[in-house]
Structure formats: structure tokens, C-alpha cells
Amino acid sequence: MEKIWLKRYPKGCPETIDPAHYDSLLTLFEKSFSDFADLPAFKNMGAALSYQQLDEATKKLASYINNDLGLKPGSKVAVMMPNLLQTPVSILGVLRAGCVVVNVNPLYTARELEHQLNDSEADAIFILANFAHTLEKAIANTQVKHVIVTEVGDMVGGLKKHLVNFVVKYIKKMVPAYQLKNTIPFTEVMKKGNAATYQRPHVTLDDLAFLQYTGGTTGVSKGAMLTHGNMVGNLEQVSGCLGNILERGKEIVVTALPLYHIFALTANCLTFMKYGGMNLLITNPRDMKGFVKELKSNKFTVVTGVNTLFNGLLNTDGFADIDFSNLKISLGGGMAVQRPVAERWQKVTSSRLVEGYGLTECSPLVTVSPYDLEAYNGSIGLPAPSTDIKLMLDNGEEAPKGEPGELWVKGPQVMKGYYNRPDATAECLKDGWFATGDIATYDDEGFFYIVDRKKDMILVSGFNVFPNEIEEVIADHEGVLEVAAVGVPHEVSGEQVKVFVVKKDPSLTEKDIIKHCRDNLTNYKVPKLVEFRDELPKTNVGKILRRALKDEQK
């Protein structure tokens, strides 16, 4: 495909980037620690960590991992936390130890956590105490040897630390009782870890940095192997797209999406560290009133989020009264940005809400709307520098202009493959091209538009939900004969999960199905709608036709 989008690139956006600009993420971190030592890097609950403090804390943690825990470079270490100061310290500390970060959703059930810990072969886990009871149920069937437990207030400092931890545990009762042997308090790691004994490991662009888990069409969560090279390349691509409007040492980005999500990890945490900016970490964005209060007390310059988040803020009292004079750009991703939301956002904030498109397997940025776009145009933007895209038909030929085809991506950001899954890797990686499963078109300027998803994936508030996993859980209920799961449109979350069930037990109820799912699935995967049927539509070989059920809902 001819790169017609290059003519539409905004001023200062290069056609290509140097994917080896840094020889690893460690070198990038070290430059920021040196260049921006006295500036705040992360802020949460009123407490801030400067780049110098972040340097010291991550060296301590890395030294502890290598020397006290005895973990070697290449070992897998899970991090299971919401947005707290401990989160970037843990992620960066693991990387500085030469180890591989396995990001884990804190809302996982024991079943989901056990699968991810086993699949990644994690040796250790950093976890918030609030979720330790989940680990207790899963750990016996994993190879995890070291458990480092932190409490919410551990890094806010002084008396406030003890007050926050007391309130969370005893007043709000947000820490369910748990029994885990030989756990190590995060505060002890910070005391025992000695920055002076930190020895920088030899890390190359080919080494793994993250095992970032994504759902699979088979219902099994797979670990996308993202190397230091993938991440460095993608950060250079982000800089190519947005570098012309970002000022070193002067940006404040609102980080409401969790750092375990690839969007926030790259677009917020790593990008703004590179520019010496400050990440304003929002621990609980669902508390919209508290979120708005936090926004009022910070002169933020960038906001990232999903459509659901922007819509929620717009419908929260007090949001329209915030001072948006410093806001340069708002970036939506993870799910489609809806036109009414984008237009209202621009009207209220006087800031463009531009859309980007990415995938876990692409570190994640593939396309993004140019910063000089005057208003939302319904597209996912232009391909990032050094990104090749082609649209493929089922017959193996490229789609002619104007005809939809499956979007294939090639570039330095494309993953190495799925961890220990050569068959799944071979299915989607062909000669360096990643087949996304998304159907797209493009216009005369090179703007791309997603028109459909080839896979049956359901997108709930920016999170991937795969029908097979839900079906497998529900089919495990003794009262169920057959089940099919589909996504149906929802004005707030984009889509919600609906299941069609054929009963084995006539007394089975909707409440029984929902309870069973709540016990085994993260909340956003739990069906919101249950419909009982006498039979489900099938092919002549007996395969259930999800598409037929989905089409009925339109």
C-alpha cells in the first residue's frame, strides 16, 4: 500500500524513527533520572515522587530482587496493583533488575490469576494487600516463591501513611483477611534494598521487558512478548506523533487508566517519563466526584482515557467548572470514541479529543489522529512513523482502495510473539506482519476507519472480553446444556455481554448464571443480560452461530 498518509502528517512529524535510539528502556530511564532529577515524576493522594527519588527507590527494589530474592535477569515478576506510587516503582524496579514485568489486573478472580501466573512462569509477585485473598486461593498451584505485599498508603509518607492504611483496613474494611506464608512487606523491601549495591544488568533491545496479557479467540489469555526494542520503538513513534506539542519538564498527564493496561503503561507512564512530565495517578476513577476534585487542584496539560471515562466526567457535577486553560490534548483509545462524546468534550474543555488505535501486541500504538486535527473526524487517525499497514482480503490479496479488509501492521512495535505459544503466534504473525483481526477502510488522506471486528471479541469499556472464556465458565454450571456469548451495544460501556443459555435443569434462573459468573470472572466480563432459549442456531456441523445471535440484537 502506498503511504498516502505521509502527506497529511503534521509539521514536525517524521516519516521514520530510529527504533534503536536507546539501547534499552533502562538507558531511557537513566537519562530522565539525570535530566529531571528535581522534578516530580508521579503524584498520588497528595504525595509526589521526584525523578531522583524514583531513581533511588527503583535501584533499591532492583537490588533487593537480585541480591535478597536471588532472581536473575530474565526472571518473570508479576505486579498486581491499581494506580499507586508503588506501582511505577515496582514496574521500573523489576525492569532495572533485568527481569520481565508480568502486569496483572488486580480485579482478577483466583482462576484467572492462577492461569496468568502459571502461563508466565512468574517467580515473584508484588501485590496490594486488598487483593492478597485472591492470591491465597491461587498460589498453591503456581511456582511463585516470593510475595511482596504493599498497603495503599505505603508511599504517601509520614503520619498520613499510617492513617491511610488504618482507614482502608479497619474503617472501610477493604482488605479481606488472607493467609499467605512468608510474605515480605513492601516497606521492608524499601528499607533493606540498598541502592549502593545495585549492579546494572546487561540488557539489550532483544530482551523481554513485558509479558502483557491479552485475551485469545480460544478463550485462553496469552502473554504478548514485548521486548525492550518494541517499547523503545513505540515510544519513539509516540514522540514522532506528539513531540511537537510536548514540552520537556512541563507536562502533567492525568493517568486514570490503570498502569497494568498497555495504553496507560506506554502513553502515560513511559512517554511522560521520557519527557520529564508528571503522571497524576488516579487510584479510583470510578469515584467521579473525587476524580473531579483531584482535577481541580492540578494544572494538567494532557488527559488520556477511554470513551466511558470521558463520558462519565462530562456527566459529573463540577467538571465543567474546571480550569482547562492548560489542557493541550485529550487522547482516547482502548475502545471507539463516540462522536457525541468527542464533540461535547471539545465544547466543554476547548480541547480536541483525538482518537488513537493500538493493540497489546503492538506495544500498543499503531495509528493516532494528528495533533493539528481541528475536530473529531470519526477515524482512528494516521499510521505512526515507521509503521506499515495493509488491508487484506480473505483470498490473500490486498483490498482495493475503498474496500474494507483486515488491518495488518508491520513495524518496530510489533511483538516478538505469544509466550510459549508458537501455534498462536504463527496464526497472526506472518513475515513480520501482525494480522489484527480488525476490519478497516481508509480515505484519500490516509485516515483509517475501523468498520468491524473479524474476531468475536467484545469490547467493554476498553477491555477485551472473549466469548469462549465466558462460555467455558457458564458451561461448567451443572444446570447448563449450551451457551453462547455475544456483545450487544451499550451507550455507556460501548458493549455489554449478553449470553444465550439452553437449560439442562428447568429450575435454572438468571440469578444462578450471574452468581456463577461473578464467582469465576472479573466484573467487566460478567454478563449483564441472560436470555434462555430452547435451542441455539448452529452450522451443519454443529458449531454455534454467534454471529446470527448478534445480528438478532441489532
N, C-alpha and C positions, 0 to 999 in steps of 0.2 A: 504494500500500500504506500502510495506517495504521501510524504509527511506534509500535507497541506496545512496542518495546524501551526507549523513554524512561522508562517507569515502573520499569524494572529497573536504570536507571543507578545506580551507587553514589554515595554522598554526595560532593558537590563536583564531579561531572561535568556540565558544561554541555550544553544541548541543541544549541547552536550555538557556533561560534568566529568570530573576526574573521580572515578569510584575508589581510587587509592589515595585520596587527598590526605587521609590519616592512615597509619598502618594498623590501627585497631581503635576500638571505642576507648580504650584506656588512654591513648595519646590525646584523643579529643577531650576527655575529662580533665587530664592533667593541664592542658592548655587553659581551660576555663578556670580551674582552681587557681592557676597562676595569674591570669589576666584580670579576674574579677574577685580576687580574694576577699575584699571588704564588703562586697555587695550581697544582698540577700538572695539565696537560691530557691528556698522553699519556705512557705509560710502556712501555718495551720493552727487553728484555735488560738490566734493571737501571738503565737511564738514563731520566731523565724530562725532559720539556719543560714549562716553566710557560706559562701563558697569555701572559705578557709576552714570553717567548722565541718563542712561536708567532707572536705579532703581528709581531715583528721579522723572523723567518725568512720568513714569508709575504709581507711587504712587499718584502723583498729579491728573492724569487723573482718576484713580480709585476712589480717594476721591471725586472728582467732580461728578462722575457718581452716587455714593452712597448718598452723602450729598446734593449736589446742585440740581441734577436732581431727586433725591429720588428713584432711581431704586434699586430694591432688588436683591440679588443673585438669579440667575436663569432667570432673565430678558434677552430678546434677543436684541442684539445691532448689527446693520449692519455696515460693514466697506466697503466703495466703493472708492478705491484709487488704482493708479498704484504704482510702487516701489519708494517710497519717505521715508525720515526718519520718517515722521508722521505715516507711515503705521505700522511698528512694534510697535511703541509707542502706537498706537490706539489698535492694537490686544492684546498686552500684558496688557495694561491698563484695557481693558474690562475684560480680564481673572482675573486680580488681584482684580477686583471689585466683583468677583464671578459670573459674567454674562456670557452669551453664545455668542460667536462671530458668526455672520452670514456673511460670506465672499461673496461679490458681485462683479461681473465683471463690471468694470467701462464702458465698451462698450455696456452694455445692452440698449435696447430700453425701452421706458416707459412701454410698455405692459409686457415685461419680468421682469422689476424691480418691477412693481406693483404685479405681481404674487408672486415673491420671498418674498417681504416684508409682503404680506398678509399670505402666507403659513407659514412663520416662526414666525408670530405674533410679529414682531420687534417693540419695543417701541421707539427706537432712531436710528440715523444713523450718522456716521462720513463720510463726502463726500468731494471730491475735487471740488472746485468751477467750474472747467471746465465741470463738469457733472451735476451741480445743475439744469440746464434747463430740464434735463430728469426727475429728481425727481419732479420738479414743475408739470409736466403733470401727475404724478402717485400718488402723496401724498394724494390727497383728498379722494381716495378710500382705504386708509390704516389706521392703528391705530398708525402710527408714530407720537409721540408727540414732540420729540426733534431732531433738526437738527444742527449738528456741522459742520461748513464749514471751510475748510482749503485751503490755496493757495500754489502753487508749492514751493515757496521759504521760507515758514514759519519757517523752522527749520535749514536753512543754516547759519543764524546768521548775525549780523552787517548790514552794508550798503548793502551787497550782497543780503540779504533777500528782501529789498525794490526794488532793481534793477531787480532781477529775476521776482518778482511779477509784476512790471511795464511792463517789456518786454513781458511777457506771456500774459498779459491782453490787453495792448494797442498797442504794436508793432506787435506781432504775432497774436493778436486778437483770442486767443484760449479759451476765456471764454465767451460763448454766454450769452446774457442778460437773467436774470431769476427773477421771483418774488416769493419769499418764505417768509412767515411771521415768525417773532421771531427766526431767525437763530442765532446761537451762534458762533462767530469766534473761531477757534481752539486756536489762540493766547490768547484769553481771558480765555479759559479753563486752559491753562498753567499758567496764571497769578493768577487766582482765586483758582485753585486747590491747596490745602495745603497738602504737603506730611506728615506733622506732625499730621494731623487729620485722616490719613489713618488707618483704622482698618481692619486687615486681616480677611476675611470671613472664615468660616469653609467649606472647600471644600474636597470632598472625590474622590476616583478613580471612583466611580459610577456616579458622577455628569457630566452633559454635559459640554463640552468645546467648541465644534464647531457644528454648523449646516452647513454642507458642501454640497452644491447643485450639483446634478448630473442629467443628462437627464434621461428620462424614456422611455421605449418602447411604452408607451401610449402617448408620446409627452408631458407629464407634468413633469416639473422639480421637483425632490424630494429632501428633506433635509436628508442627511445621518447623523444620530445622533452619533457623535464621542465623547466619554467620555474622561475624564482625564486619565482613565485607558487604553483606546485604544491608546491614544497618547504617554503616558509614555511607554507602552509596545512596541509600534513600534519604539520609539527612542532607547530603549534598544536593539531591534533587529538590527537596523541600526548600533549601536555600536558593536554588535557582529560580524557583517559582515565587518565593515571597521575600527573598533577601533585599530587594529594592525598597521595601517599606518597613523592614525591621531594623531597629537601631540597637547596636551593641550596648549592653548595660542599662538599657532604658525601658525594656518591655516588662509588663505584668500580664501573665496569661491566666485566665480563670480555668482551673482544672477540676471540673465536676465529674467528668467521666473517670472511672477507676483506672489506675495505672496498670492493672493487670490486663486491661484491654489494649490491643495493639495500637489503636488510634491515639489514645491518650499517652501511651508509652513513647511513641515516636513524635507525634505532632506537638505534644506539650512538654513532657519530661525532658527528652533528649534534645529536641530542637531548641527549646528556650535555654537549656543549659549551655548549648553551643554559642548562643548569642548573649550569655551573661544576664538573661532575664530572670524573673522570679515567677515560680509556679505558685499560685494561690490555691492550695489544696482544699477541696470541699469534701468533707468526710461523708456527709449525708445530704445529697442534693434533693432527696425526696422531701426533706423539711424545707419547703419552698419559702416560708416566712423567714426562717433562719438564713437561708441562702441569700435572699434579697437584702437582709440586714448586713450580711458579710460584704455584699457587692457595694453597698452604700458607703462602707468605710475603707474602700480601696480604689485607687485611681487606675483601674485596669485598662489595658490597651488592646487585648485580644481575648475573644471568647471562642471556645470550641465546644461542640456538643452534638447531640442527635436531635432530630425534629421534635421528639417528645419533650426534651428538655427546654428547647426554645419556646414551644407552645405552652408548657407549664409556667415558665417565667412570665410570659405575656399575660397570663390569666391569674397572676398573683398580685394582690393589692400592694401598692408601693413601688412596683417595678418601674412603672412609667415615670416615677419621680426621681429616679437615679440620675446622677450626672454622667452622661455618656460622652462628654466632650473629648475625652482621651481615647475613646474606642476607635481603632483603625479598621479592624476587620473582624467578622464573625465567620467561623468555618463550620459547616455542617457535614457530617459523614456518618458512616455506620448504617444508615438507612436513608431512604429518599427524603429530601427536604420538600415539604409540600408548599405549593405556590402561595396559598393564603397566609401561611405562617411566615414565609420569607418576606412577603410584601408588608405584612403588619410589623414584622421585626424592623425592617428598614424605616418604616414610618415612625415607630416609637423611638428607635435608638439613633436614627440618622446614620446607620452603619449598614453596609451591604452584608447580607447573609449569603455567602458563596458556598457552593457545594463541591465536595471532593469525592473521589471514588477510590476505594482500595480494598485489599483483601489481606487476611493474615499471612497468606502465602507470599505476599509481595511487600511485606515489611512496614506499612501497608500501601503507601501512596502509589497510585497508577495515573490518575488524572485529577486535575483541580481547576476550578474556574479561575481565570486570570484576575489579579488584584484590581485591574482597571475596568472590570466589567461594571457598568453603571447600575444594573439591576439584575435580579434573578431571571434566568432565561430558561429554566427547566432542564438544563443539561448537567452532565457530571464534569463538564469542563474540557480542558485540553490535556493531552498526554504530557507527563513530566519530561524534562530534559533527559536524553539518553534512554528514552522508552520507545520501543517499537510496539505497534498494535496492528493486528489484522482481524478481520471478521470472517469467520469460516462457516461454510455450509456443511450439512451432514455428508455430502458427497466428497468432502475433502478439498473442495475448491474455495477460493476466496469469494465472498459475496460481492456482487457488483454494487456500485455506489447507489445508495437509496434503498437497498435491500437489507433486511436485518440478518445478522449472522452471529455466531458465538464469538465473544470477545477473547482473543488470545493476546498474551502480553510477553514481551521479552525485554530484559534489562538487568542492571546490576542488583535490583531489589528483589528479584525472583528467588525464592527459597532454594536450598540445596535438595530438598525432598522431604518426605514424611519419615519420621524416625522409625527405623526397623520395619518399614512397610514398603518394600520395593515394588510390589504389585500396584498399590495405590498410587505410588509415585509415577510409575510408568503410564498409568491411565491418564494423568493430567499434565505431565511434563514430557514434551516431545521436541527434541533438538533445541533445548533451552527455552522453548515457548511454553507458557503456562496457560492451559485451557481453563477459563474461569467458570464456565457453565452459565454465564450471563449473556443474554441476547441483546445486542445493541445496534444502533444505526449512527450515522454521522452526517453533518451538514457541510455546506460549501466552505465554511471557515475552519472545519476540523473539530467542531464541538461534537462530543459524543453523548448519546442518549440511551439509557437503559430502557428497553421495552418489555422485557420478560426475563424470567429465570428458567434456565433449562432444567436445573435441578429442582427438586420438590421442596427445597429449603423454605422455611417460614421465618420471616424477619420480625421479631418482637422487640420494639424499642431499640433497634440497633444490634440485638443479639441474635446469632444464628440458632435456629431450632430445627432439628431434623426429625421428620415424621417417624423414621424407623425406630429411633430411641424411645419415643413416646409409645409407639405401638408395641414395642417389645415389653415395656413396663406394664401396660394395660393388659396385654395378652397373658401376662403372668398371673392375673387375677383369676381365681378358680371359677368365677361366675361368668367369664367372658368366653365367647366362642370365636368371634372375629372382630377385628378393629381396623379402622383406617383414620389417619390424622391428616388434616389439611389446614392451611392458613386462610382465614377469611378477613376481609378488610375491617379495620377499626380506626376511628377518627383520631384517637389519642396515640396508640402504640404502633400504628401503621398496619399491623396484622395481629390477630389473636388466634390461638389454637382451638380448633373445633375437632371433635372426634365422633366418628360414627361407629356404634357398637352393636353387634349381634349377640344377644344374651344366650348363655348356657343355662343360667339359673334365672327363672322367671321373676324372682323377688329382687334381683339386682336393681339398684337405683342410681341416679345421677350422683347423689352424695357419696355412695360407695366408691364410684370411679374417681371422683375428685379427691377423696381422702387417701385412696391408694396412691394416686399420683403425687400428692403432697408429701407422702412418706418417702417417695423414691426419686423425686425430681425437683430441681431448682424451681423457684416460684414462677419465673417467666416462661417455663416450659409446661407448666400445669395447664390443662385445657380449661378454657373459660366457658365452652359450650359443649354439651354432650347430647347427641341425638341417637335414639335407639332405632334400629332398622331390623326388618325380618331377614333381609339379605343385602349384600353389598355387590355393586357392579364389578364384573370380572372379565378378563380376556378369555379366549377359548382354551388357554392352558391353565386357567385358574388364578392368574395374577390380579389382585385387586386394583381397580382403576381409580386411583386417587384423583386424576385429572377430571374424570366425569363427575365426581363428588364436588370438586372445587368449582367446576363450571356451573353446577346447580345453585351455588351460593351467590352468583353474580346478579 
